[in-house]
Amino acid sequence: MTLLISVTTPPLSREQAESFSRLLSETVVPEPLAIMENAIEDGATAWTVTALYDEEPACDRFEAAATATGFSASTLIIETETDRDWVSLTQQGLKPIEAGRFLVYGGHDKDRIAFGGIKLQIDAATAFGTGHHGTTLGCLQALDRILRFDQPARVLDIGCGSGLLAIAAARATKALTIASDIDPLAVHVTRTNASINQAGPLLRTATAAGASHPLIAANAPYDLVFANILARPLVSLAGGIVRLARKNGLIVLSGLTVDQAQYVTAAYRNRGALLHFHIELDGWMTLVLRAPGSTRTLAQT
C-alpha cells in the first residue's frame, strides 16, 4: 500500500471543477499523482475534485488556486491515507471510453469488454492518460478521424504519459512509434502498457525534455506528431515540433484550453503549419495542423 495525501474540494460547478483541476496541474508544487473530477450524482450540476500527492503540497498555492476558482481553501478536506491502494481504487471507478474505432478500458474491466474495434487496456498508475480527460480523449478522437484520410508510417508522441496515444497509433497503423516524456516513471508506464497491448515491438521510448533527444532526431521526419502537454510548452516547442514533422505531416496538439487555442495556433502558423480541424471537449481544445509543404486538405466533417 502507498502513503498518499488526498485533497478534496467542496461541491463546485462543472466550470469551477475544471478550472481548479487545471490550476492544480499548472501551479501547485509538486504536481499531483492524479486528479479526479467526480459528479456527486448522475446528472448533477455539483462536482468535487480530488487530487492525490505522495508528498505534502504547497498550501499557499492551494489557497491561490481556490481563491481564483471562487471558493475558500478552508473548505478543502486534506487527509493522509495509509490503508488503501488509491491508484487501484481510482482506476476501478473509471468506465470504458469509446473514441471511434478505439475503446480504452482498465484492467478491472478486462473480462467484461465486448467491442469490435481496437481495444486498449490502459492502467495509468501514476502517469496521466486514461482517455477520460478532454485532452487525451480529444487526441484519440483526432487520431480516429485522421486515419480516415492518412496512414502514418512513422509516429512521435511527445509527453506520452501513460502511452495511450502512442499505443493507439501503433496498434492502428503498425507504424514505428517513438514515445517520450520528461518523467522517467511515465516512460516506464508506457513500456508496461505497450507490452500489455501487444505494441511493444512497434514502440521505442525515450526520457526527454521537449523534442530534443538522439532517438527522436534519428527517426525523423514523422508523418504524425502528438504533443499533449500544456499551452506554454507547446508554444516554446513549436519550431522543433514543426521541424520533426515531414512535409505535409500531421501535428496533433492538446493540453490547452479553448481560450489558449488562438495563441498556440499562431505560434505554429508562424512556422508554416496550418490548422485543418479542431475538437473541443469540456473546455479543452485539440488542434490538428498540417506541416509546411501541404497541397492537400483534410475533409471538413
Rosetta silent file (secondary structure, phi, psi, omega in degrees, C-alpha in Angstrom):
SEQUENCE: MTLLISVTTPPLSREQAESFSRLLSETVVPEPLAIMENAIEDGATAWTVTALYDEEPACDRFEAAATATGFSASTLIIETETDRDWVSLTQQGLKPIEAGRFLVYGGHDKDRIAFGGIKLQIDAATAFGTGHHGTTLGCLQALDRILRFDQPARVLDIGCGSGLLAIAAARATKALTIASDIDPLAVHVTRTNASINQAGPLLRTATAAGASHPLIAANAPYDLVFANILARPLVSLAGGIVRLARKNGLIVLSGLTVDQAQYVTAAYRNRGALLHFHIELDGWMTLVLRAPGSTRTLAQT
SCORE:     score description
SCORE:     0.000 S_00000001
   1 L     0.000  152.794 -174.468    0.000    0.000    0.000 S_00000001
   2 L  -111.920  136.941  174.615    1.087    3.567   -0.718 S_00000001
   3 L   -78.155  119.283 -178.734    1.081    6.543    1.647 S_00000001
   4 E  -133.663  152.478  173.722   -0.841    9.296   -0.116 S_00000001
   5 E  -107.269  124.238  178.414   -2.264   12.701    0.731 S_00000001
   6 E  -108.024  138.997  179.111   -5.709   13.375   -0.719 S_00000001
   7 E  -125.636  119.348 -174.658   -7.135   16.880   -1.143 S_00000001
   8 E  -123.590  136.277 -179.839  -10.862   17.154   -1.920 S_00000001
   9 L   -82.584  164.585  165.762  -12.911   20.246   -2.714 S_00000001
  10 L   -72.487  174.967  176.814  -16.420   21.093   -1.531 S_00000001
  11 L   -57.749  132.772 -179.014  -19.176   20.823   -4.188 S_00000001
  12 E  -128.824  165.722  169.940  -18.376   23.036   -7.176 S_00000001
  13 L   -73.432  164.793  179.266  -19.938   23.831  -10.527 S_00000001
  14 H   -60.069  -41.151 -179.723  -18.582   21.920  -13.517 S_00000001
  15 H   -64.211  -40.802  178.106  -16.756   25.063  -14.686 S_00000001
  16 H   -64.893  -42.348 -179.643  -15.185   25.552  -11.253 S_00000001
  17 H   -61.029  -44.040  179.340  -14.114   21.907  -11.083 S_00000001
  18 H   -65.628  -40.789  179.187  -12.399   22.132  -14.482 S_00000001
  19 H   -64.529  -45.159 -179.205  -10.726   25.425  -13.548 S_00000001
  20 H   -65.077  -41.474  177.244   -9.461   24.120  -10.206 S_00000001
  21 H   -58.550  -44.505 -179.589   -8.136   20.922  -11.830 S_00000001
  22 H   -63.444  -42.861  179.643   -6.249   22.979  -14.389 S_00000001
  23 H   -65.690  -36.992  176.346   -4.752   25.231  -11.717 S_00000001
  24 H   -60.091  -42.248 -178.713   -3.633   22.205   -9.673 S_00000001
  25 H   -67.796  -36.088 -170.013   -1.783   20.874  -12.707 S_00000001
  26 H   -95.804  -25.051 -169.182   -0.186   24.184  -13.620 S_00000001
  27 H  -124.800  -20.097 -175.431    0.549   25.991  -10.339 S_00000001
  28 L   -91.823  133.815  179.467    0.691   23.659   -7.316 S_00000001
  29 L  -110.956  131.893   -4.138    4.030   22.106   -6.371 S_00000001
  30 L   -76.760  171.304  174.713    4.557   19.183   -6.573 S_00000001
  31 L   -64.781  144.749  179.786    2.341   18.102   -9.440 S_00000001
  32 L   -69.701  151.779  173.691   -0.393   15.704   -8.282 S_00000001
  33 L   -68.304  -34.238 -179.968   -0.124   11.999   -8.980 S_00000001
  34 E  -158.605  151.142  174.791   -3.728   12.045  -10.155 S_00000001
  35 E  -129.783  128.281  178.147   -6.693   14.421  -10.349 S_00000001
  36 E  -119.156  129.507  171.684  -10.283   13.170  -10.354 S_00000001
  37 E  -104.959  122.073 -172.511  -13.351   15.241  -11.199 S_00000001
  38 E  -127.019  127.531  172.367  -16.442   13.459   -9.871 S_00000001
  39 E   -70.962  136.711 -178.330  -20.133   14.244  -10.266 S_00000001
  40 L   -65.940  -34.093  173.419  -21.845   13.981   -6.894 S_00000001
  41 L  -154.095  161.027 -178.028  -24.715   12.099   -8.556 S_00000001
  42 L   -56.464  129.383  177.675  -25.742   11.209  -12.100 S_00000001
  43 L    77.874    4.474 -175.906  -26.890   14.283  -13.978 S_00000001
  44 L   -76.361  158.599  174.723  -25.932   16.575  -11.116 S_00000001
  45 L   -97.411   -3.092 -179.574  -24.592   20.080  -11.544 S_00000001
  46 L  -102.192  134.997 -176.877  -22.367   19.724   -8.450 S_00000001
  47 E  -132.130  153.954  169.622  -18.867   18.280   -8.750 S_00000001
  48 E  -121.645  156.500  175.660  -15.914   17.623   -6.491 S_00000001
  49 E  -121.063  130.863  174.617  -12.219   17.480   -7.347 S_00000001
  50 E  -121.348  129.363  176.547   -9.796   15.146   -5.547 S_00000001
  51 E  -116.142  141.208 -179.678   -6.038   15.374   -6.030 S_00000001
  52 E  -112.939  136.093 -179.308   -3.556   12.763   -4.791 S_00000001
  53 E  -132.614  149.177  173.842    0.007   13.521   -3.674 S_00000001
  54 L  -103.974    6.014  169.602    2.849   11.415   -2.331 S_00000001
  55 L  -150.282  159.597 -172.671    4.364   14.429   -0.548 S_00000001
  56 L   -66.518  124.320  179.420    2.851   17.474    1.109 S_00000001
  57 L   -79.199  166.220 -178.707    1.904   20.130   -1.456 S_00000001
  58 L   -74.276  116.022 -175.150    2.449   23.877   -1.025 S_00000001
  59 H   -64.823  -35.604 -178.245   -0.527   25.242    0.940 S_00000001
  60 H   -64.664  -32.843  177.653   -0.147   28.807   -0.336 S_00000001
  61 H   -69.679  -36.823  176.232   -0.571   27.593   -3.912 S_00000001
  62 H   -61.392  -44.024 -179.392   -3.742   25.746   -2.894 S_00000001
  63 H   -61.746  -41.994  179.504   -5.122   28.939   -1.371 S_00000001
  64 H   -65.857  -41.489  179.812   -4.386   30.892   -4.546 S_00000001
  65 H   -65.381  -40.885  179.213   -5.957   28.194   -6.753 S_00000001
  66 H   -65.859  -44.609 -179.921   -9.064   28.026   -4.574 S_00000001
  67 H   -61.288  -43.330  179.896   -9.445   31.817   -4.497 S_00000001
  68 H   -64.659  -27.599 -179.289   -9.065   32.042   -8.274 S_00000001
  69 H   -85.061  -20.514  176.477  -11.751   29.363   -8.645 S_00000001
  70 L   104.033   25.195  173.413  -14.168   31.147   -6.320 S_00000001
  71 L  -142.887  168.232 -175.334  -14.185   29.179   -3.061 S_00000001
  72 L   -87.890  134.437  178.140  -12.317   29.226    0.240 S_00000001
  73 H   -62.868  -20.759 -179.823   -9.270   26.992    0.749 S_00000001
  74 H   -67.435  -16.142  179.521  -10.510   26.435    4.322 S_00000001
  75 H   -89.462   -3.491  176.810  -13.253   24.178    2.892 S_00000001
  76 L   -68.946  141.190  176.235  -10.739   21.754    1.369 S_00000001
  77 E  -102.416  115.264 -177.969  -10.594   18.332    3.012 S_00000001
  78 E  -113.669  120.875 -175.729   -6.984   17.177    3.387 S_00000001
  79 E  -132.387  148.055  172.439   -6.402   13.591    4.534 S_00000001
  80 E  -102.379  122.732 -176.221   -3.454   11.227    4.801 S_00000001
  81 E  -106.948  127.591 -178.951   -4.319    7.760    3.551 S_00000001
  82 L  -123.029  -15.918 -170.195   -2.286    4.758    4.685 S_00000001
  83 L  -108.845    3.522 -174.192   -4.550    1.720    4.406 S_00000001
  84 L  -132.714  145.989  174.892   -5.825    1.838    0.841 S_00000001
  85 L   -87.073   90.824 -172.321   -4.313    1.479   -2.615 S_00000001
  86 H   -66.956  -31.751  178.786   -5.756    4.707   -4.002 S_00000001
  87 H   -62.651  -46.455  178.657   -4.383    4.233   -7.509 S_00000001
  88 H   -63.848  -43.274 -178.726   -6.228    0.906   -7.881 S_00000001
  89 H   -63.989  -39.022  178.100   -9.372    2.271   -6.322 S_00000001
  90 H   -62.834  -45.790 -178.768   -9.321    5.292   -8.599 S_00000001
  91 H   -64.219  -35.665 -179.267   -8.908    3.135  -11.699 S_00000001
  92 H   -64.723  -22.467  178.282  -11.745    0.845  -10.642 S_00000001
  93 L   -86.286   -2.577 -178.235  -14.098    3.821  -10.767 S_00000001
  94 L   -90.718  127.628  179.154  -13.198    4.621  -14.397 S_00000001
  95 L   -88.035  155.892  175.934  -15.609    3.388  -17.042 S_00000001
  96 L   -57.188  145.563 -179.003  -14.527    2.311  -20.546 S_00000001
  97 E  -120.166  130.126 -179.874  -14.214    5.182  -23.015 S_00000001
  98 E  -107.363  135.260  176.984  -15.039    4.854  -26.729 S_00000001
  99 E  -139.242   88.504 -178.592  -13.485    7.063  -29.420 S_00000001
 100 L    62.955 -119.783 -178.119  -14.428    5.881  -32.889 S_00000001
 101 L   -78.431   -5.233 -175.467  -12.513    2.657  -33.612 S_00000001
 102 E  -105.696  143.460  170.306  -10.843    2.759  -30.170 S_00000001
 103 E  -130.491  123.605 -178.896  -12.083    1.554  -26.788 S_00000001
 104 E  -108.266  131.242 -177.867   -9.998    2.348  -23.709 S_00000001
 105 E  -146.699  160.486  176.228  -10.564    0.382  -20.513 S_00000001
 106 L   -90.496  163.983 -179.074   -8.833   -0.507  -17.252 S_00000001
 107 H   -59.032  -26.912 -179.597   -7.660   -3.964  -16.282 S_00000001
 108 H   -67.342  -17.552  179.260  -10.575   -4.288  -13.877 S_00000001
 109 H  -103.110    5.729 -170.722  -12.919   -4.382  -16.930 S_00000001
 110 H   -52.997  -42.057 -174.426  -10.809   -6.795  -18.981 S_00000001
 111 H   -87.224    2.919 -177.217  -13.224   -9.732  -18.772 S_00000001
 112 H  -117.188    7.229 -173.994  -16.333   -7.626  -19.446 S_00000001
 113 L   -93.356  125.958  172.060  -15.335   -5.904  -22.693 S_00000001
 114 L  -127.069  110.387 -173.621  -17.098   -6.751  -25.960 S_00000001
 115 L  -154.618  137.221 -175.321  -16.001   -4.424  -28.756 S_00000001
 116 L   -88.746   -5.786 -178.219  -15.285   -4.922  -32.438 S_00000001
 117 L   -96.422 -144.824 -178.882  -12.622   -2.239  -32.810 S_00000001
 118 E   -93.358  114.525 -178.444   -9.197   -1.700  -31.274 S_00000001
 119 E   -94.635  131.628 -176.648   -9.289   -2.405  -27.534 S_00000001
 120 E  -125.633  114.616  176.005   -6.665   -0.680  -25.384 S_00000001
 121 E   -90.108  114.299 -177.604   -6.097   -1.664  -21.764 S_00000001
 122 L  -124.071  113.854  173.493   -4.546    1.331  -20.030 S_00000001
 123 L  -110.257  100.316 -166.780   -3.695    1.246  -16.350 S_00000001
 124 L   -68.469  -21.857 -175.236   -2.212    4.692  -15.852 S_00000001
 125 L    52.531 -124.098 -178.553   -0.688    4.047  -12.405 S_00000001
 126 L   -98.208   14.634  174.981    0.996    7.359  -11.516 S_00000001
 127 L  -107.910  151.415 -179.868    1.093    8.670  -15.093 S_00000001
 128 L   -81.467  154.193  171.299   -1.689   10.653  -16.738 S_00000001
 129 L   121.606   54.853  175.929   -3.638    9.432  -19.736 S_00000001
 130 L   -91.850   -2.695 -179.688   -6.509    7.009  -19.216 S_00000001
 131 L    92.826   -4.688 -177.226   -8.514    8.647  -22.017 S_00000001
 132 L   -84.831  -25.422 -179.119  -11.114   10.179  -19.699 S_00000001
 133 L   -78.097  149.360 -176.960   -9.763   13.730  -19.757 S_00000001
 134 H   -59.369  -27.517  179.750  -10.868   16.042  -22.560 S_00000001
 135 H   -73.174  -51.274 -179.100   -7.285   16.476  -23.810 S_00000001
 136 H   -67.149  -42.416  178.821   -6.418   12.794  -24.194 S_00000001
 137 H   -63.348  -39.314  177.684   -9.881   11.886  -25.467 S_00000001
 138 H   -61.249  -41.950  177.701   -9.701   14.738  -27.976 S_00000001
 139 H   -64.343  -39.211 -179.407   -6.378   13.418  -29.301 S_00000001
 140 H   -67.545  -40.171  175.830   -7.794    9.912  -29.592 S_00000001
 141 H   -64.874  -38.540  177.883  -10.823   11.195  -31.495 S_00000001
 142 H   -63.367  -41.682  178.238   -8.485   13.196  -33.738 S_00000001
 143 H   -60.928  -44.539  178.785   -6.437   10.055  -34.458 S_00000001
 144 H   -58.850  -41.265 -179.881   -9.579    8.141  -35.401 S_00000001
 145 H   -69.887  -41.611  179.614  -10.545   10.917  -37.800 S_00000001
 146 H   -59.450  -39.102 -175.789   -7.037   11.234  -39.266 S_00000001
 147 L   -68.669   -9.013  173.018   -6.947    7.528  -40.062 S_00000001
 148 L   -75.563  -21.481 -173.010   -9.855    8.017  -42.448 S_00000001
 149 L  -119.491  -29.003 -174.514   -7.547   10.106  -44.674 S_00000001
 150 L  -131.597  151.735  176.110   -3.917    9.239  -43.821 S_00000001
 151 L  -126.686   87.641 -175.683   -1.954    6.132  -42.898 S_00000001
 152 L   -61.855  142.288  177.706    1.131    7.325  -40.992 S_00000001
 153 L  -103.800  -12.690  179.104    4.289    5.231  -41.327 S_00000001
 154 E  -149.270  129.604 -171.578    6.193    6.928  -38.501 S_00000001
 155 E  -128.727  142.560  174.768    4.697    8.453  -35.335 S_00000001
 156 E  -126.196  133.772  176.253    6.070   10.586  -32.474 S_00000001
 157 E  -122.013  106.899 -179.398    4.313   11.168  -29.131 S_00000001
 158 E   -93.930  122.704 -175.632    5.896   13.974  -27.063 S_00000001
 159 L    79.223   56.188 -167.200    4.761   13.905  -23.426 S_00000001
 160 L   -72.346  -21.692  179.691    3.402   10.374  -23.689 S_00000001
 161 L    60.321 -116.355  179.453    2.122    9.997  -20.090 S_00000001
 162 L   -79.472  -10.618 -177.403    0.574    6.522  -19.943 S_00000001
 163 L    89.708    4.797 -173.912    1.461    5.871  -23.598 S_00000001
 164 H   -55.261  -49.752 -174.970   -2.173    5.689  -24.705 S_00000001
 165 H   -67.507  -42.635  178.223   -1.824    7.791  -27.863 S_00000001
 166 H   -61.574  -43.989 -178.698    1.424    6.156  -28.967 S_00000001
 167 H   -67.122  -41.649  178.350   -0.004    2.684  -28.371 S_00000001
 168 H   -60.927  -44.581 -179.945   -3.270    3.522  -30.166 S_00000001
 169 H   -64.901  -42.911 -179.712   -1.353    4.834  -33.190 S_00000001
 170 H   -63.177  -44.427 -179.476    0.982    1.823  -33.240 S_00000001
 171 H   -64.544  -40.086 -174.454   -1.885   -0.656  -32.994 S_00000001
 172 H   -77.627  -30.494 -172.501   -3.935    1.076  -35.699 S_00000001
 173 H  -113.202  -16.967 -172.643   -1.134    1.708  -38.219 S_00000001
 174 L    61.867   22.917 -177.554    1.614   -0.832  -37.375 S_00000001
 175 L   -84.960  151.069  169.032    3.935    2.182  -37.689 S_00000001
 176 E   -61.477  128.167 -174.421    7.229    2.658  -35.864 S_00000001
 177 E  -128.809  128.418  176.460    6.279    4.885  -32.933 S_00000001
 178 E  -104.873  127.821  179.290    8.540    6.920  -30.673 S_00000001
 179 E  -121.394  128.372 -178.563    7.123    7.888  -27.257 S_00000001
 180 E  -132.445  153.243  175.964    8.918   10.352  -24.999 S_00000001
 181 E  -154.876  150.048  177.283    8.269   12.034  -21.665 S_00000001
 182 L   -71.005  -22.108 -177.296   10.261   14.198  -19.277 S_00000001
 183 L   -95.691  115.912 -179.911    9.185   11.889  -16.421 S_00000001
 184 H   -61.347  -28.139  177.274   11.033    8.531  -16.373 S_00000001
 185 H   -65.826  -39.509  177.169    8.111    6.974  -14.484 S_00000001
 186 H   -62.606  -39.000  178.932    5.775    7.863  -17.366 S_00000001
 187 H   -64.354  -40.708  177.570    8.210    6.207  -19.771 S_00000001
 188 H   -63.090  -44.225  179.287    8.218    3.078  -17.607 S_00000001
 189 H   -63.064  -39.793  178.303    4.396    3.030  -17.509 S_00000001
 190 H   -60.041  -45.302  178.896    4.295    3.481  -21.288 S_00000001
 191 H   -61.664  -42.302  179.391    6.541    0.459  -21.808 S_00000001
 192 H   -62.308  -46.977 -179.339    4.394   -1.614  -19.465 S_00000001
 193 H   -66.427  -34.081  177.363    1.169   -0.593  -21.219 S_00000001
 194 H   -63.207  -41.104  178.484    2.736   -1.229  -24.637 S_00000001
 195 H   -65.200  -42.770  179.305    3.562   -4.778  -23.581 S_00000001
 196 H   -59.936  -34.952 -174.707    0.039   -5.355  -22.238 S_00000001
 197 L   -99.929   18.522  177.958   -1.409   -4.177  -25.558 S_00000001
 198 L    54.078   36.599  177.723    0.960   -6.148  -27.829 S_00000001
 199 L  -112.850    0.170 -175.691    2.500   -2.924  -29.144 S_00000001
 200 H   -53.129  -46.516 -178.376    5.962   -3.372  -27.649 S_00000001
 201 H   -62.601  -21.650 -178.113    7.762   -4.372  -30.890 S_00000001
 202 H   -93.213  -10.261 -168.867    6.497   -1.204  -32.614 S_00000001
 203 E  -110.156  136.629  170.747    7.342    1.210  -29.805 S_00000001
 204 E  -122.456  140.583 -175.877   10.595    2.932  -28.842 S_00000001
 205 E  -122.972  155.567  178.096   10.749    5.151  -25.742 S_00000001
 206 E  -148.682  140.038  169.737   12.952    7.969  -24.506 S_00000001
 207 E   -88.862  112.775 -171.528   13.146   10.074  -21.373 S_00000001
 208 L  -150.315  143.500  171.927   13.439   13.543  -22.863 S_00000001
 209 L   -90.907  117.081  179.382   12.598   17.152  -22.142 S_00000001
 210 L    72.355 -141.399 -172.961   10.751   18.536  -25.131 S_00000001
 211 L  -106.000   10.009 -175.734   11.677   17.408  -28.624 S_00000001
 212 L  -102.936  108.629  174.192   15.452   17.061  -28.194 S_00000001
 213 L  -164.692  141.761 -178.830   16.760   13.511  -27.914 S_00000001
 214 H   -55.449  -38.244 -179.974   19.007   11.421  -30.197 S_00000001
 215 H   -64.441  -41.901  179.133   16.310    8.753  -30.619 S_00000001
 216 H   -63.986  -46.237 -178.529   13.752   11.362  -31.683 S_00000001
 217 H   -65.401  -38.605 -175.264   16.160   13.004  -34.118 S_00000001
 218 H   -66.102  -25.926 -176.265   17.357    9.704  -35.586 S_00000001
 219 L  -103.729    2.620  176.982   13.846    8.655  -36.617 S_00000001
 220 L   -72.923  157.463    0.988   12.658   11.990  -38.021 S_00000001
 221 L   -84.797  163.541 -175.913   10.790   13.103  -40.018 S_00000001
 222 E  -111.172  141.267  175.755    7.434   11.890  -38.680 S_00000001
 223 E   -73.788  -29.221 -177.555    4.157   11.508  -40.532 S_00000001
 224 E  -143.222  127.386  178.861    2.221   12.168  -37.322 S_00000001
 225 E  -122.787  125.556  171.031    3.334   14.042  -34.197 S_00000001
 226 E  -102.244  140.175  169.037    1.344   14.182  -30.946 S_00000001
 227 E  -143.057   96.095 -179.482    2.115   16.726  -28.237 S_00000001
 228 E  -107.136   83.068 -175.419   -0.443   16.588  -25.435 S_00000001
 229 L  -128.173 -116.970  176.704    1.237   18.817  -22.853 S_00000001
 230 L  -133.282  163.779 -172.598    0.420   22.425  -21.873 S_00000001
 231 H   -58.961  -48.148 -176.664   -0.019   25.643  -23.855 S_00000001
 232 H   -63.362  -47.336  174.992    3.267   27.333  -22.918 S_00000001
 233 H   -61.377  -35.104  177.605    5.463   24.310  -23.698 S_00000001
 234 H   -60.341  -40.408  179.184    3.550   23.817  -26.946 S_00000001
 235 H   -69.736  -45.425 -178.139    4.451   27.361  -27.981 S_00000001
 236 H   -66.044  -27.070 -179.001    8.091   27.100  -26.904 S_00000001
 237 L   -94.210    2.632 -172.480    8.456   23.784  -28.772 S_00000001
 238 H   -54.111  -48.281 -178.286    6.676   24.956  -31.934 S_00000001
 239 H   -61.014  -45.821 -179.503    9.817   25.291  -34.044 S_00000001
 240 H   -64.987  -41.171 -179.277   11.202   21.910  -33.007 S_00000001
 241 H   -66.090  -44.141  179.666    7.898   20.092  -33.483 S_00000001
 242 H   -63.201  -39.311  179.451    7.324   21.534  -36.964 S_00000001
 243 H   -66.264  -29.803 -179.601   10.872   20.591  -37.995 S_00000001
 244 H   -76.134  -21.519 -179.930   10.307   16.998  -36.828 S_00000001
 245 E   -81.673  141.305  175.427    7.198   16.604  -38.997 S_00000001
 246 E   -69.709  165.962  173.603    7.627   15.577  -42.618 S_00000001
 247 E   -58.901  132.897 -176.996    6.303   17.808  -45.374 S_00000001
 248 E    73.690    0.722 -178.095    2.522   17.512  -45.314 S_00000001
 249 E   -66.854  159.649 -177.932    2.816   15.673  -41.973 S_00000001
 250 E  -101.149  142.170 -179.933    0.124   15.992  -39.319 S_00000001
 251 E  -126.215  123.709  179.959    0.610   17.575  -35.898 S_00000001
 252 E  -112.772  119.557 -176.563   -1.900   16.989  -33.086 S_00000001
 253 E  -117.416  137.105  174.344   -1.674   19.401  -30.158 S_00000001
 254 E  -154.234 -176.103 -171.816   -3.603   19.325  -26.891 S_00000001
 255 E    95.126   11.948 -177.648   -3.350   20.170  -23.218 S_00000001
 256 E  -122.297  153.065  178.066   -4.724   23.647  -23.882 S_00000001
 257 E   -86.439  168.146 -178.511   -7.979   25.354  -23.032 S_00000001
 258 H   -57.903  -40.835 -177.239  -10.333   26.896  -25.569 S_00000001
 259 H   -75.607   -7.548  176.162   -9.106   30.408  -24.793 S_00000001
 260 H   -96.621   -7.090 -171.849   -5.482   29.353  -25.397 S_00000001
 261 H   -62.509  -42.827 -177.538   -6.142   27.880  -28.853 S_00000001
 262 H   -64.700  -40.723  179.532   -5.569   31.082  -30.839 S_00000001
 263 H   -61.808  -44.624 -179.798   -2.279   31.754  -29.031 S_00000001
 264 H   -71.345  -44.329 -179.660   -0.982   28.243  -29.739 S_00000001
 265 H   -57.917  -40.298 -178.598   -2.251   28.147  -33.330 S_00000001
 266 H   -62.432  -38.194 -179.722   -0.464   31.417  -34.112 S_00000001
 267 H   -62.542  -35.733 -179.898    2.888   30.011  -32.952 S_00000001
 268 H   -83.127  -35.178  176.369    2.588   27.124  -35.428 S_00000001
 269 H   -61.786  -37.255  178.535    1.120   29.221  -38.226 S_00000001
 270 L   -64.034  -16.555  178.266    4.177   31.481  -37.976 S_00000001
 271 L  -108.429   13.903  172.270    6.240   28.372  -38.804 S_00000001
 272 L    92.803    0.441  179.721    4.092   27.385  -41.746 S_00000001
 273 L   -89.651  129.809 -174.138    1.790   24.806  -40.121 S_00000001
 274 E  -109.122  139.865  179.658   -1.875   25.330  -40.961 S_00000001
 275 E   -74.304  131.059  177.128   -4.905   24.398  -38.866 S_00000001
 276 E  -108.993  -40.285  173.166   -7.235   21.868  -40.523 S_00000001
 277 E  -159.382  166.453  178.565   -9.656   20.991  -37.765 S_00000001
 278 E  -139.250  160.224  177.050  -10.123   21.116  -34.034 S_00000001
 279 E  -129.702  127.349  179.507  -12.010   19.177  -31.389 S_00000001
 280 E  -112.232  125.489  179.013  -13.453   20.853  -28.294 S_00000001
 281 E  -137.459  119.330  172.923  -14.345   18.743  -25.241 S_00000001
 282 L    53.828   38.073  177.757  -15.311   20.047  -21.802 S_00000001
 283 L    86.094   -0.979  178.796  -13.490   23.344  -22.298 S_00000001
 284 E  -106.589  148.937 -175.618  -10.316   21.693  -23.645 S_00000001
 285 E  -120.126  136.998  170.577   -9.110   22.038  -27.222 S_00000001
 286 E  -116.224  126.694 -178.256   -7.305   19.623  -29.526 S_00000001
 287 E  -108.817  136.535  174.448   -5.763   21.157  -32.644 S_00000001
 288 E  -118.779  119.467 -177.856   -4.826   19.231  -35.799 S_00000001
 289 E  -120.983  157.711  172.958   -2.405   21.017  -38.127 S_00000001
 290 E  -112.747  133.508 -175.518   -0.596   20.057  -41.299 S_00000001
 291 L   -66.377  163.858 -178.332    3.102   20.849  -41.551 S_00000001
 292 L   -55.489  150.546  179.489    4.515   23.135  -44.275 S_00000001
 293 L   101.402   -1.159 -175.005    4.505   21.864  -47.832 S_00000001
 294 L   -71.439  137.115  169.043    0.890   20.725  -47.819 S_00000001
 295 L  -120.096    5.958 -176.611   -1.090   20.748  -51.024 S_00000001
 296 L  -117.804  158.649  177.391   -3.907   18.688  -49.525 S_00000001
 297 L  -129.773  132.095  174.593   -6.760   19.499  -47.179 S_00000001
 298 L   -67.365  143.616  177.258   -8.464   17.106  -44.795 S_00000001
 299 L   -59.574  135.890  179.441  -12.175   16.843  -45.365 S_00000001
 300 L   -89.783   98.855 -178.775  -14.062   19.126  -43.035 S_00000001
 301 L  -117.050    0.000    0.000  -16.593   16.838  -41.383 S_00000001
